[in-house]
C-alpha cells in the first residue's frame, strides 16, 4: 500500500481479489468475491460433516441454517479475511474430526493439512492453531491416540508446499521487520492486548453467536435440552469443535464479531440435529420455551430500534421494518411450535430468508453512513487526500475509492503542507473542531463520513 509492503495480513485474500480484478475489473464485486466463495465453501463443508455425523437430512438443514444466519451472510459479502479463514478452518477441522472418529478415508488427513495451509495463508498462525487444537482435544476426549489420524508426512509436505514459499519469500525480502509487524504485532499483541482498540468482555461472543443465527436462536434451547440424547462421540465432537475457537477468541484481548465465524459450523450442526425434535411429539415444554425465547429476542430487537429512532440514531428508522418482520415471524413460529411443529423448519427458513432480503435492501446505506468511507472520497475526484486523526477503517478505504491517493500525517506535518498550498484533508471529529476554531486556517467542509470524519478543503488564512 502506497508503495510499502503490507505486512499485517497474509496474501491469499489479496491474490483472489487480484484475480477478480483481472477478470472483471477493479470493482466491488471483484473485491468481495473471495468472501462469497468462502461462504459457499464453509456451507458445503458444514453440510458434509453434518451428513457424516447425523445423516443427510441433518446435513441439509445445517447448510440451510448456516446459509441463512445473518452473521455468515454479512461476512460472506464483506471484503475481509474472516470468512476465508473460517471456511478453510471448517474444512480442516471437519476432516480431522471425521478421520478421528473413523468415518473418513486415508486421504482426509492430507486434505485437512492442505486446507489448514490455505487457512494460514488467509490469516496467519490461527489457521493452524484452531484445527490442530480441535483435532488433539477430540483425540484425547475419545481416547483415540492413533497419530496417523492427525499427523501425515504427506499432508505436512503438501502444507509446506502451499504456505511455505510465501513465508520464506517475504522473510527474505523484509527480514525481521516481517516478524515484528505480522507475528508480534498483528498476531501476538492482538491476542494478548487491546492495542488495536477492539476490547470486549470474556462473554462477548455469546450474544454475538445467539443473534448471529437468528431466527434459529430459539432452537438453542432445544439443543441444550436434547444434547444429552446424542451419542457420546457426537457430543464430544460438537462440544470441542465449538469450545476450542470460542474459548480461544474469548480469552483474546481484541474482539470483533467476525473472529467467531469458525464457531458457526458446529453450532448450526447442533441446531440442525436438535430440530429433529420439531418433527416429533416430544419435549413440548422445551419447544414452547424455544418459541418464547425467540419471541423475547424479537421484541427486544424492535424495542431497541424504536429507542434508537427516538434518539436520532442513523440506523434506527431503517431497521424498524426488519425488526417488525422479525417480531411477526417470531410470533408465527412460536405458534407453529405448538400447533404445527412439522412446518416449523419451513417457517423458520421463510423468516430467515425474508430477514436477509430486508437487510440487503436497508442495510447498505446504513452501513455506508456508519462504516464505509465511500462517500467521503467522492469530492476528492482522485486527488490526494491528507489524513489527520480520521477513523482508520474510513480513511483506508481511500486505497480503493480514491485510487490509493491517501497519506496519513500528523497535524504538524499537515500544517506545513497547508501553509504551502490548499489541501484536501480527511479529519477526525476532534481534529475537525480544532481546524474550525483555529485562526490559522480557512476550511470548507466537502463530505462527512462515519464517526465524525470530515473531508475538507483546508487552506492557510491570509494575514491582513
C-alpha positions as a Markdown table, in Angstrom:
| # | Residue | x | y | z |
|---|---|---|---|---|
| 1 | Unk | 0.0 | 0.0 | 0.0 |
| 2 | Unk | 1.3 | 3.4 | -1.0 |
| 3 | Unk | 4.5 | 1.7 | -2.3 |
| 4 | Unk | 5.2 | -0.1 | 1.0 |
| 5 | Unk | 5.0 | -3.8 | 1.8 |
| 6 | Unk | 1.7 | -4.5 | 3.6 |
| 7 | Unk | 2.6 | -7.0 | 6.3 |
| 8 | Unk | -0.5 | -7.0 | 8.5 |
| 9 | Unk | -2.1 | -10.0 | 6.8 |
| 10 | Unk | -1.0 | -12.9 | 4.6 |
| 11 | Unk | -1.7 | -12.7 | 0.9 |
| 12 | Unk | -4.5 | -15.2 | 0.0 |
| 13 | Unk | -7.4 | -12.8 | 0.0 |
| 14 | Unk | -5.4 | -10.2 | -2.0 |
| 15 | Unk | -4.4 | -12.8 | -4.5 |
| 16 | Unk | -8.0 | -13.9 | -5.1 |
| 17 | Unk | -9.3 | -10.3 | -5.2 |
| 18 | Unk | -6.5 | -9.5 | -7.7 |
| 19 | Unk | -7.7 | -12.4 | -9.8 |
| 20 | Unk | -11.1 | -10.9 | -9.7 |
| 21 | Unk | -9.7 | -7.5 | -10.8 |
| 22 | Unk | -8.1 | -9.1 | -13.8 |
| 23 | Unk | -11.2 | -11.0 | -14.8 |
| 24 | Unk | -14.0 | -8.4 | -14.3 |
| 25 | Unk | -12.2 | -5.1 | -13.5 |
| 26 | Unk | -11.5 | -3.2 | -10.3 |
| 27 | Unk | -14.9 | -3.0 | -8.7 |
| 28 | Unk | -16.7 | -4.0 | -5.5 |
| 29 | Unk | -17.8 | -7.4 | -6.9 |
| 30 | Unk | -14.3 | -8.3 | -7.7 |
| 31 | Unk | -13.1 | -7.2 | -4.3 |
| 32 | Unk | -15.7 | -9.2 | -2.5 |
| 33 | Unk | -15.9 | -12.4 | -4.5 |
| 34 | Unk | -13.4 | -14.3 | -2.3 |
| 35 | Unk | -15.7 | -13.8 | 0.7 |
| 36 | Unk | -18.7 | -15.2 | -1.3 |
| 37 | Unk | -16.6 | -18.2 | -2.4 |
| 38 | Unk | -15.5 | -18.8 | 1.2 |
| 39 | Unk | -19.1 | -18.6 | 2.5 |
| 40 | Unk | -20.2 | -21.2 | -0.1 |
| 41 | Unk | -17.2 | -23.4 | 0.9 |
| 42 | Unk | -18.0 | -23.2 | 4.6 |
| 43 | Unk | -21.6 | -24.1 | 3.9 |
| 44 | Unk | -20.6 | -27.1 | 1.9 |
| 45 | Unk | -18.0 | -28.3 | 4.5 |
| 46 | Unk | -20.6 | -27.9 | 7.2 |
| 47 | Unk | -23.2 | -30.0 | 5.3 |
| 48 | Unk | -20.6 | -32.7 | 4.6 |
| 49 | Unk | -19.6 | -33.2 | 8.2 |
| 50 | Unk | -23.2 | -33.0 | 9.4 |
| 51 | Unk | -24.2 | -35.6 | 6.9 |
| 52 | Unk | -21.5 | -38.0 | 8.0 |
| 53 | Unk | -22.2 | -37.5 | 11.7 |
| 54 | Unk | -26.1 | -37.3 | 11.7 |
| 55 | Unk | -27.3 | -38.3 | 8.3 |
| 56 | Unk | -28.2 | -36.4 | 5.1 |
| 57 | Unk | -31.3 | -34.8 | 6.3 |
| 58 | Unk | -29.4 | -33.1 | 9.2 |
| 59 | Unk | -26.7 | -32.1 | 6.7 |
| 60 | Unk | -29.2 | -30.3 | 4.5 |
| 61 | Unk | -30.8 | -28.4 | 7.5 |
| 62 | Unk | -27.3 | -27.5 | 8.8 |
| 63 | Unk | -26.5 | -26.0 | 5.5 |
| 64 | Unk | -29.8 | -24.2 | 5.4 |
| 65 | Unk | -29.3 | -22.7 | 8.9 |
| 66 | Unk | -25.7 | -21.6 | 8.2 |
| 67 | Unk | -26.6 | -20.0 | 4.8 |
| 68 | Unk | -29.4 | -18.0 | 6.4 |
| 69 | Unk | -27.6 | -16.9 | 9.5 |
| 70 | Unk | -27.1 | -13.1 | 9.5 |
| 71 | Unk | -23.5 | -13.4 | 10.8 |
| 72 | Unk | -22.5 | -15.7 | 7.9 |
| 73 | Unk | -24.5 | -13.8 | 5.4 |
| 74 | Unk | -22.9 | -10.4 | 6.4 |
| 75 | Unk | -19.3 | -11.7 | 6.4 |
| 76 | Unk | -19.9 | -13.6 | 3.2 |
| 77 | Unk | -20.4 | -10.2 | 1.5 |
| 78 | Unk | -17.6 | -8.3 | 3.2 |
| 79 | Unk | -14.0 | -7.9 | 1.8 |
| 80 | Unk | -12.3 | -9.2 | 4.9 |
| 81 | Unk | -10.2 | -12.3 | 5.6 |
| 82 | Unk | -12.6 | -13.6 | 8.3 |
| 83 | Unk | -14.8 | -15.7 | 6.1 |
| 84 | Unk | -11.9 | -17.1 | 4.1 |
| 85 | Unk | -10.2 | -18.2 | 7.3 |
| 86 | Unk | -13.4 | -19.7 | 8.7 |
| 87 | Unk | -14.0 | -21.7 | 5.5 |
| 88 | Unk | -10.7 | -23.4 | 5.5 |
| 89 | Unk | -10.6 | -23.9 | 9.2 |
| 90 | Unk | -14.0 | -25.6 | 9.0 |
| 91 | Unk | -12.8 | -27.9 | 6.2 |
| 92 | Unk | -9.7 | -28.8 | 8.0 |
| 93 | Unk | -11.4 | -29.3 | 11.4 |
| 94 | Unk | -14.2 | -31.3 | 9.9 |
| 95 | Unk | -11.8 | -33.7 | 8.1 |
| 96 | Unk | -9.7 | -34.2 | 11.2 |
| 97 | Unk | -12.8 | -35.0 | 13.2 |
| 98 | Unk | -14.1 | -37.5 | 10.6 |
| 99 | Unk | -10.7 | -39.1 | 10.5 |
| 100 | Unk | -10.5 | -39.4 | 14.3 |
| 101 | Unk | -14.0 | -40.9 | 14.6 |
| 102 | Unk | -13.2 | -43.4 | 11.8 |
| 103 | Unk | -15.7 | -42.3 | 9.1 |
| 104 | Unk | -13.3 | -40.8 | 6.6 |
| 105 | Unk | -10.8 | -42.3 | 4.2 |
| 106 | Unk | -7.0 | -42.1 | 4.4 |
| 107 | Unk | -6.9 | -39.1 | 2.1 |
| 108 | Unk | -8.8 | -37.0 | 4.6 |
| 109 | Unk | -5.7 | -36.2 | 6.7 |
| 110 | Unk | -3.5 | -34.9 | 3.9 |
| 111 | Unk | -6.5 | -32.9 | 2.6 |
| 112 | Unk | -7.0 | -31.4 | 6.1 |
| 113 | Unk | -3.4 | -30.3 | 6.2 |
| 114 | Unk | -3.8 | -28.7 | 2.7 |
| 115 | Unk | -6.8 | -26.8 | 3.9 |
| 116 | Unk | -5.0 | -25.8 | 7.0 |
| 117 | Unk | -2.2 | -24.3 | 4.9 |
| 118 | Unk | -4.7 | -22.2 | 3.0 |
| 119 | Unk | -6.2 | -21.1 | 6.3 |
| 120 | Unk | -2.7 | -19.9 | 7.3 |
| 121 | Unk | -2.3 | -18.1 | 4.1 |
| 122 | Unk | -5.7 | -16.5 | 4.7 |
| 123 | Unk | -4.9 | -15.0 | 8.1 |
| 124 | Unk | -1.9 | -16.5 | 9.8 |
| 125 | Unk | -1.0 | -19.0 | 12.5 |
| 126 | Unk | -4.5 | -19.1 | 13.9 |
| 127 | Unk | -5.4 | -21.0 | 10.7 |
| 128 | Unk | -3.4 | -24.0 | 12.0 |
| 129 | Unk | -3.9 | -23.4 | 15.8 |
| 130 | Unk | -7.7 | -23.9 | 15.7 |
| 131 | Unk | -7.9 | -27.1 | 13.6 |
| 132 | Unk | -4.9 | -28.8 | 15.4 |
| 133 | Unk | -6.4 | -27.8 | 18.8 |
| 134 | Unk | -9.7 | -29.3 | 17.8 |
| 135 | Unk | -8.1 | -32.4 | 16.5 |
| 136 | Unk | -5.9 | -33.0 | 19.5 |
| 137 | Unk | -8.7 | -32.3 | 22.0 |
| 138 | Unk | -11.0 | -34.6 | 20.1 |
| 139 | Unk | -8.5 | -37.4 | 20.1 |
| 140 | Unk | -7.8 | -37.1 | 23.8 |
| 141 | Unk | -11.5 | -36.9 | 24.7 |
| 142 | Unk | -12.3 | -40.0 | 22.6 |
| 143 | Unk | -9.1 | -41.8 | 23.6 |
| 144 | Unk | -8.2 | -42.4 | 20.0 |
| 145 | Unk | -4.4 | -41.9 | 20.1 |
| 146 | Unk | -3.6 | -43.1 | 16.6 |
| 147 | Unk | -1.2 | -40.4 | 15.4 |
| 148 | Unk | -1.9 | -41.2 | 11.8 |
| 149 | Unk | -5.4 | -39.8 | 12.2 |
| 150 | Unk | -3.9 | -36.3 | 12.7 |
| 151 | Unk | -0.3 | -36.3 | 11.5 |
| 152 | Unk | 0.6 | -37.2 | 7.9 |
| 153 | Unk | 4.1 | -36.7 | 6.4 |
| 154 | Unk | 2.4 | -36.3 | 3.0 |
| 155 | Unk | 0.0 | -33.7 | 4.5 |
| 156 | Unk | 2.8 | -31.8 | 6.1 |
| 157 | Unk | 4.7 | -31.8 | 2.9 |
| 158 | Unk | 1.7 | -30.5 | 0.9 |
| 159 | Unk | 1.0 | -27.8 | 3.5 |
| 160 | Unk | 4.7 | -26.7 | 3.4 |
| 161 | Unk | 4.5 | -26.5 | -0.4 |
| 162 | Unk | 1.3 | -24.4 | -0.3 |
| 163 | Unk | 2.1 | -22.0 | 2.5 |
| 164 | Unk | 5.9 | -22.2 | 2.8 |
| 165 | Unk | 7.1 | -20.3 | -0.3 |
| 166 | Unk | 5.3 | -17.0 | 0.6 |
| 167 | Unk | 6.5 | -17.0 | 4.2 |
| 168 | Unk | 10.1 | -17.7 | 3.1 |
| 169 | Unk | 9.9 | -15.2 | 0.3 |
| 170 | Unk | 8.5 | -12.4 | 2.5 |
| 171 | Unk | 11.0 | -13.1 | 5.2 |
| 172 | Unk | 13.9 | -12.9 | 2.7 |
| 173 | Unk | 12.5 | -9.7 | 1.4 |
| 174 | Unk | 11.6 | -8.0 | 4.7 |
| 175 | Unk | 13.7 | -9.7 | 7.3 |
| 176 | Unk | 12.8 | -9.3 | 11.0 |
| 177 | Unk | 10.5 | -6.4 | 10.1 |
| 178 | Unk | 8.0 | -9.0 | 8.9 |
| 179 | Unk | 8.3 | -10.9 | 12.1 |
| 180 | Unk | 7.8 | -7.8 | 14.1 |
| 181 | Unk | 4.8 | -6.5 | 12.2 |
| 182 | Unk | 3.0 | -9.7 | 11.3 |
| 183 | Unk | 3.8 | -12.2 | 14.1 |
| 184 | Unk | 4.5 | -10.0 | 17.1 |
| 185 | Unk | 2.1 | -7.0 | 16.5 |
| 186 | Unk | -0.8 | -8.3 | 14.5 |
| 187 | Unk | -0.9 | -11.8 | 16.0 |
| 188 | Unk | 0.7 | -12.0 | 19.4 |
| 189 | Unk | -0.1 | -8.4 | 20.6 |
| 190 | Unk | -3.6 | -8.5 | 19.0 |
| 191 | Unk | -4.3 | -11.6 | 21.1 |
| 192 | Unk | -2.7 | -10.5 | 24.4 |
| 193 | Unk | -3.8 | -6.9 | 24.4 |
| 194 | Unk | -6.2 | -4.3 | 23.1 |
| 195 | Unk | -3.5 | -2.4 | 21.2 |
| 196 | Unk | -5.8 | -2.3 | 18.1 |
| 197 | Unk | -8.7 | -0.8 | 20.1 |
| 198 | Unk | -11.1 | -3.8 | 19.9 |
| 199 | Unk | -11.8 | -4.6 | 23.5 |
| 200 | Unk | -14.6 | -6.7 | 24.9 |
| 201 | Unk | -15.6 | -8.8 | 27.9 |
| 202 | Unk | -15.0 | -12.5 | 28.1 |
| 203 | Unk | -18.6 | -13.3 | 27.3 |
| 204 | Unk | -18.5 | -11.0 | 24.2 |
| 205 | Unk | -19.2 | -13.8 | 21.7 |
| 206 | Unk | -22.1 | -15.5 | 23.4 |
| 207 | Unk | -24.7 | -12.8 | 22.4 |
| 208 | Unk | -22.9 | -12.5 | 19.0 |
| 209 | Unk | -23.5 | -16.2 | 18.3 |
| 210 | Unk | -27.1 | -16.2 | 19.5 |
| 211 | Unk | -28.0 | -13.1 | 17.5 |
| 212 | Unk | -25.8 | -14.2 | 14.6 |
| 213 | Unk | -28.0 | -17.3 | 13.9 |
| 214 | Unk | -31.4 | -15.6 | 14.5 |
| 215 | Unk | -34.2 | -16.6 | 13.8 |
| 216 | Unk | -32.8 | -20.1 | 14.5 |
| 217 | Unk | -31.7 | -18.9 | 18.0 |
| 218 | Unk | -34.7 | -20.4 | 19.8 |
| 219 | Unk | -33.6 | -23.9 | 18.8 |
| 220 | Unk | -30.6 | -23.4 | 21.0 |
| 221 | Unk | -32.8 | -24.2 | 24.0 |
| 222 | Unk | -33.9 | -27.4 | 22.3 |
| 223 | Unk | -30.2 | -28.2 | 21.6 |
| 224 | Unk | -29.4 | -27.7 | 25.3 |
| 225 | Unk | -32.3 | -29.9 | 26.4 |
| 226 | Unk | -31.5 | -32.7 | 23.9 |
| 227 | Unk | -27.7 | -32.6 | 23.8 |
| 228 | Unk | -27.6 | -35.5 | 26.3 |
| 229 | Unk | -29.5 | -37.7 | 23.9 |
| 230 | Unk | -26.8 | -37.5 | 21.3 |
| 231 | Unk | -24.3 | -40.4 | 21.3 |
| 232 | Unk | -21.2 | -39.8 | 23.2 |
| 233 | Unk | -19.0 | -39.3 | 20.1 |
| 234 | Unk | -21.1 | -36.6 | 18.6 |
| 235 | Unk | -21.5 | -34.9 | 22.0 |
| 236 | Unk | -17.7 | -34.7 | 22.4 |
| 237 | Unk | -17.1 | -33.7 | 18.7 |
| 238 | Unk | -19.6 | -30.8 | 18.7 |
| 239 | Unk | -18.6 | -29.5 | 22.2 |
| 240 | Unk | -14.9 | -29.5 | 21.4 |
| 241 | Unk | -15.4 | -28.1 | 17.9 |
| 242 | Unk | -17.5 | -25.2 | 19.4 |
| 243 | Unk | -15.5 | -24.6 | 22.5 |
| 244 | Unk | -11.9 | -24.5 | 21.2 |
| 245 | Unk | -12.4 | -21.4 | 19.0 |
| 246 | Unk | -14.9 | -19.9 | 21.4 |
| 247 | Unk | -12.5 | -20.1 | 24.4 |
| 248 | Unk | -9.5 | -19.0 | 22.3 |
| 249 | Unk | -11.2 | -15.9 | 21.0 |
| 250 | Unk | -12.9 | -15.1 | 24.3 |
| 251 | Unk | -9.6 | -15.1 | 26.0 |
| 252 | Unk | -8.1 | -12.8 | 23.4 |
| 253 | Unk | -7.7 | -9.1 | 24.2 |
| 254 | Unk | -9.0 | -7.9 | 20.8 |
| 255 | Unk | -12.5 | -8.9 | 19.8 |
| 256 | Unk | -14.6 | -8.5 | 16.7 |
| 257 | Unk | -17.7 | -10.3 | 15.5 |
| 258 | Unk | -16.0 | -11.9 | 12.5 |
| 259 | Unk | -13.5 | -13.7 | 14.6 |
| 260 | Unk | -16.1 | -16.1 | 15.9 |
| 261 | Unk | -17.2 | -17.4 | 12.5 |
| 262 | Unk | -15.4 | -20.8 | 13.0 |
| 263 | Unk | -17.9 | -21.5 | 15.8 |
| 264 | Unk | -20.9 | -21.3 | 13.4 |
| 265 | Unk | -20.5 | -24.8 | 11.8 |
| 266 | Unk | -20.6 | -26.8 | 15.0 |
| 267 | Unk | -23.4 | -24.6 | 16.3 |
| 268 | Unk | -25.5 | -24.9 | 13.2 |
| 269 | Unk | -24.9 | -28.7 | 13.1 |
| 270 | Unk | -26.1 | -29.0 | 16.7 |
| 271 | Unk | -29.2 | -26.8 | 15.9 |
| 272 | Unk | -30.0 | -28.9 | 12.8 |
| 273 | Unk | -29.7 | -32.1 | 14.9 |
| 274 | Unk | -31.9 | -30.6 | 17.6 |
| 275 | Unk | -34.5 | -29.5 | 15.1 |
| 276 | Unk | -35.5 | -33.2 | 14.6 |
| 277 | Unk | -37.5 | -32.8 | 17.8 |
| 278 | Unk | -39.7 | -30.4 | 15.9 |
| 279 | Unk | -40.8 | -33.3 | 13.7 |
| 280 | Unk | -41.8 | -35.4 | 16.7 |
| 281 | Unk | -44.3 | -35.0 | 19.6 |
| 282 | Unk | -41.7 | -35.0 | 22.3 |
| 283 | Unk | -40.4 | -32.3 | 24.7 |
| 284 | Unk | -43.5 | -30.0 | 24.3 |
| 285 | Unk | -42.4 | -27.7 | 27.2 |
| 286 | Unk | -38.9 | -27.2 | 25.7 |
| 287 | Unk | -40.4 | -26.5 | 22.3 |
| 288 | Unk | -42.8 | -23.9 | 23.8 |
| 289 | Unk | -39.9 | -22.3 | 25.7 |
| 290 | Unk | -37.9 | -22.1 | 22.4 |
| 291 | Unk | -40.7 | -20.3 | 20.7 |
| 292 | Unk | -41.0 | -17.9 | 23.7 |
| 293 | Unk | -37.2 | -17.3 | 23.7 |
| 294 | Unk | -37.2 | -16.3 | 20.0 |
| 295 | Unk | -40.2 | -14.1 | 20.6 |
| 296 | Unk | -38.5 | -12.3 | 23.5 |
| 297 | Unk | -35.4 | -11.6 | 21.4 |
| 298 | Unk | -37.6 | -10.3 | 18.6 |
| 299 | Unk | -39.5 | -8.0 | 20.9 |
| 300 | Unk | -36.2 | -6.7 | 22.4 |
| 301 | Unk | -34.9 | -6.0 | 18.9 |
| 302 | Unk | -37.9 | -4.0 | 18.0 |
| 303 | Unk | -37.7 | -2.1 | 21.3 |
| 304 | Unk | -34.1 | -1.3 | 20.6 |
| 305 | Unk | -34.9 | 0.0 | 17.1 |
| 306 | Unk | -37.7 | 2.2 | 18.4 |
| 307 | Unk | -35.4 | 3.6 | 21.1 |
| 308 | Unk | -32.7 | 4.3 | 18.5 |
| 309 | Unk | -35.2 | 6.0 | 16.2 |
| 310 | Unk | -36.3 | 8.3 | 19.1 |
| 311 | Unk | -32.7 | 9.1 | 19.9 |
| 312 | Unk | -31.9 | 10.0 | 16.2 |
| 313 | Unk | -29.6 | 7.2 | 15.5 |
| 314 | Unk | -29.0 | 6.9 | 11.8 |
| 315 | Unk | -29.8 | 3.2 | 11.7 |
| 316 | Unk | -32.9 | 3.2 | 13.9 |
| 317 | Unk | -35.6 | 4.2 | 11.4 |
| 318 | Unk | -34.4 | 1.9 | 8.6 |
| 319 | Unk | -34.1 | -1.0 | 11.0 |
| 320 | Unk | -37.7 | -0.8 | 12.0 |
| 321 | Unk | -39.0 | -2.8 | 9.1 |
| 322 | Unk | -36.7 | -5.8 | 9.6 |
| 323 | Unk | -37.4 | -5.6 | 13.3 |
| 324 | Unk | -41.2 | -5.7 | 12.7 |
| 325 | Unk | -40.6 | -8.7 | 10.3 |
| 326 | Unk | -38.6 | -10.4 | 13.0 |
| 327 | Unk | -41.3 | -9.9 | 15.6 |
| 328 | Unk | -44.1 | -11.0 | 13.3 |
| 329 | Unk | -42.4 | -14.2 | 12.1 |
| 330 | Unk | -41.2 | -15.0 | 15.7 |
| 331 | Unk | -44.8 | -14.9 | 16.8 |
| 332 | Unk | -45.9 | -17.2 | 13.9 |
| 333 | Unk | -43.0 | -19.5 | 14.7 |
| 334 | Unk | -43.9 | -19.7 | 18.4 |
| 335 | Unk | -47.5 | -20.6 | 17.4 |
| 336 | Unk | -46.2 | -23.2 | 15.0 |
| 337 | Unk | -44.1 | -24.8 | 17.7 |
| 338 | Unk | -47.3 | -25.5 | 19.5 |
| 339 | Unk | -49.8 | -26.3 | 16.7 |
| 340 | Unk | -47.9 | -27.2 | 13.5 |
| 341 | Unk | -44.4 | -28.3 | 14.6 |
| 342 | Unk | -43.7 | -30.2 | 11.3 |
| 343 | Unk | -43.9 | -26.9 | 9.4 |
| 344 | Unk | -41.6 | -25.1 | 11.9 |
| 345 | Unk | -38.4 | -25.5 | 9.9 |
| 346 | Unk | -40.0 | -24.2 | 6.7 |
| 347 | Unk | -41.4 | -21.3 | 8.6 |
| 348 | Unk | -38.0 | -20.5 | 10.2 |
| 349 | Unk | -36.4 | -20.7 | 6.8 |
| 350 | Unk | -39.0 | -18.3 | 5.3 |
| 351 | Unk | -38.4 | -16.0 | 8.3 |
| 352 | Unk | -34.6 | -16.1 | 7.8 |
| 353 | Unk | -34.8 | -15.6 | 4.1 |
| 354 | Unk | -37.1 | -12.7 | 4.4 |
| 355 | Unk | -34.9 | -11.1 | 7.0 |
| 356 | Unk | -31.9 | -11.4 | 4.8 |
| 357 | Unk | -33.8 | -9.9 | 1.9 |
| 358 | Unk | -34.9 | -6.9 | 4.1 |
| 359 | Unk | -31.3 | -6.5 | 5.4 |
| 360 | Unk | -30.0 | -6.5 | 1.8 |
| 361 | Unk | -32.4 | -3.7 | 1.0 |
| 362 | Unk | -32.0 | -1.5 | 4.0 |
| 363 | Unk | -28.6 | -2.2 | 5.5 |
| 364 | Unk | -26.2 | -0.9 | 2.8 |
| 365 | Unk | -27.0 | 2.8 | 3.2 |
| 366 | Unk | -26.8 | 2.5 | 6.9 |
| 367 | Unk | -23.5 | 0.6 | 6.9 |
| 368 | Unk | -22.2 | 3.2 | 4.4 |
| 369 | Unk | -23.1 | 6.0 | 6.7 |
| 370 | Unk | -21.7 | 4.3 | 9.8 |
| 371 | Unk | -18.7 | 2.3 | 8.5 |
| 372 | Unk | -17.7 | 3.0 | 4.9 |
| 373 | Unk | -15.5 | 5.8 | 3.5 |
| 374 | Unk | -17.0 | 5.5 | 0.0 |
| 375 | Unk | -19.0 | 8.8 | 0.1 |
| 376 | Unk | -16.1 | 10.6 | 1.9 |
| 377 | Unk | -13.9 | 10.4 | -1.2 |
| 378 | Unk | -16.4 | 11.3 | -3.9 |
| 379 | Unk | -15.5 | 15.1 | -3.8 |
| 380 | Unk | -11.8 | 14.2 | -3.9 |
| 381 | Unk | -12.1 | 13.2 | -7.6 |
| 382 | Unk | -8.9 | 11.1 | -7.3 |
| 383 | Unk | -6.8 | 14.0 | -5.9 |
| 384 | Unk | -4.5 | 13.3 | -3.0 |
| 385 | Unk | -6.1 | 13.4 | 0.5 |
| 386 | Unk | -4.1 | 14.0 | 3.6 |
| 387 | Unk | -5.4 | 12.1 | 6.7 |
| 388 | Unk | -5.2 | 13.6 | 10.2 |
| 389 | Unk | -6.8 | 11.6 | 13.0 |
| 390 | Unk | -9.6 | 10.1 | 11.0 |
| 391 | Unk | -11.0 | 6.7 | 11.8 |
| 392 | Unk | -8.7 | 4.0 | 10.3 |
| 393 | Unk | -11.4 | 2.0 | 8.5 |
| 394 | Unk | -12.8 | 5.1 | 6.9 |
| 395 | Unk | -9.6 | 6.6 | 5.6 |
| 396 | Unk | -8.1 | 3.3 | 4.5 |
| 397 | Unk | -11.0 | 2.8 | 2.1 |
| 398 | Unk | -9.4 | 5.6 | 0.1 |
| 399 | Unk | -6.9 | 3.0 | -1.1 |
| 400 | Unk | -9.9 | 1.5 | -3.0 |
| 401 | Unk | -12.2 | 4.5 | -3.5 |
| 402 | Unk | -9.6 | 7.2 | -4.2 |
| 403 | Unk | -7.1 | 5.1 | -6.3 |
| 404 | Unk | -4.7 | 4.9 | -3.4 |
| 405 | Unk | -4.2 | 8.6 | -3.1 |
| 406 | Unk | -4.3 | 9.0 | 0.7 |
| 407 | Unk | -1.5 | 9.9 | 3.0 |
| 408 | Unk | -1.7 | 9.7 | 6.8 |
| 409 | Unk | 0.2 | 12.5 | 8.5 |
| 410 | Unk | 0.5 | 14.2 | 11.9 |
| 411 | Unk | -1.2 | 17.5 | 12.4 |
| 412 | Unk | 2.1 | 19.3 | 12.4 |
| 413 | Unk | 3.2 | 17.8 | 9.1 |
| 414 | Unk | -0.2 | 18.6 | 7.5 |
| 415 | Unk | 0.0 | 22.2 | 8.7 |
| 416 | Unk | 3.3 | 22.6 | 6.9 |
| 417 | Unk | 1.8 | 21.4 | 3.6 |
| 418 | Unk | -1.3 | 23.6 | 4.1 |
| 419 | Unk | 0.9 | 26.7 | 4.6 |
| 420 | Unk | 2.4 | 26.0 | 1.2 |
| 421 | Unk | -0.9 | 25.4 | -0.7 |
| 422 | Unk | -4.6 | 24.4 | 0.0 |
| 423 | Unk | -5.0 | 20.7 | 0.7 |
| 424 | Unk | -7.8 | 18.2 | 0.9 |
| 425 | Unk | -7.7 | 16.8 | 4.4 |
| 426 | Unk | -9.7 | 14.0 | 6.0 |
| 427 | Unk | -10.0 | 14.8 | 9.7 |
| 428 | Unk | -11.3 | 13.0 | 12.7 |
| 429 | Unk | -14.1 | 14.7 | 14.7 |
| 430 | Unk | -11.8 | 16.4 | 17.3 |
| 431 | Unk | -9.2 | 17.4 | 14.6 |
| 432 | Unk | -12.1 | 19.0 | 12.6 |
| 433 | Unk | -13.2 | 21.0 | 15.6 |
| 434 | Unk | -9.6 | 22.2 | 16.0 |
| 435 | Unk | -9.3 | 23.3 | 12.4 |
| 436 | Unk | -12.6 | 25.1 | 12.6 |
| 437 | Unk | -11.6 | 27.0 | 15.7 |
| 438 | Unk | -8.1 | 27.8 | 14.6 |
| 439 | Unk | -7.3 | 31.3 | 13.3 |
| 440 | Unk | -4.6 | 29.9 | 11.1 |
| 441 | Unk | -6.9 | 28.0 | 8.7 |
| 442 | Unk | -9.8 | 28.5 | 6.3 |
| 443 | Unk | -11.8 | 25.4 | 5.8 |
| 444 | Unk | -14.7 | 24.2 | 3.6 |
| 445 | Unk | -16.5 | 21.0 | 4.5 |
| 446 | Unk | -16.9 | 18.8 | 1.5 |
| 447 | Unk | -18.2 | 15.5 | 2.9 |
| 448 | Unk | -18.9 | 13.8 | 6.3 |
| 449 | Unk | -18.4 | 10.1 | 7.0 |
| 450 | Unk | -18.5 | 7.6 | 9.8 |
| 451 | Unk | -17.6 | 8.5 | 13.4 |
| 452 | Unk | -17.5 | 12.2 | 12.7 |
| 453 | Unk | -14.8 | 12.0 | 9.9 |
| 454 | Unk | -14.9 | 15.1 | 7.7 |
| 455 | Unk | -13.3 | 15.7 | 4.3 |
| 456 | Unk | -12.5 | 19.4 | 4.0 |
| 457 | Unk | -10.5 | 21.8 | 1.8 |
| 458 | Unk | -8.2 | 23.5 | 4.2 |
| 459 | Unk | -6.0 | 26.5 | 3.4 |
| 460 | Unk | -3.9 | 28.9 | 5.3 |
| 461 | Unk | -5.7 | 32.1 | 6.4 |
| 462 | Unk | -4.2 | 35.1 | 4.8 |
| 463 | Unk | -2.8 | 37.7 | 7.2 |
| 464 | Unk | -4.0 | 41.3 | 6.5 |
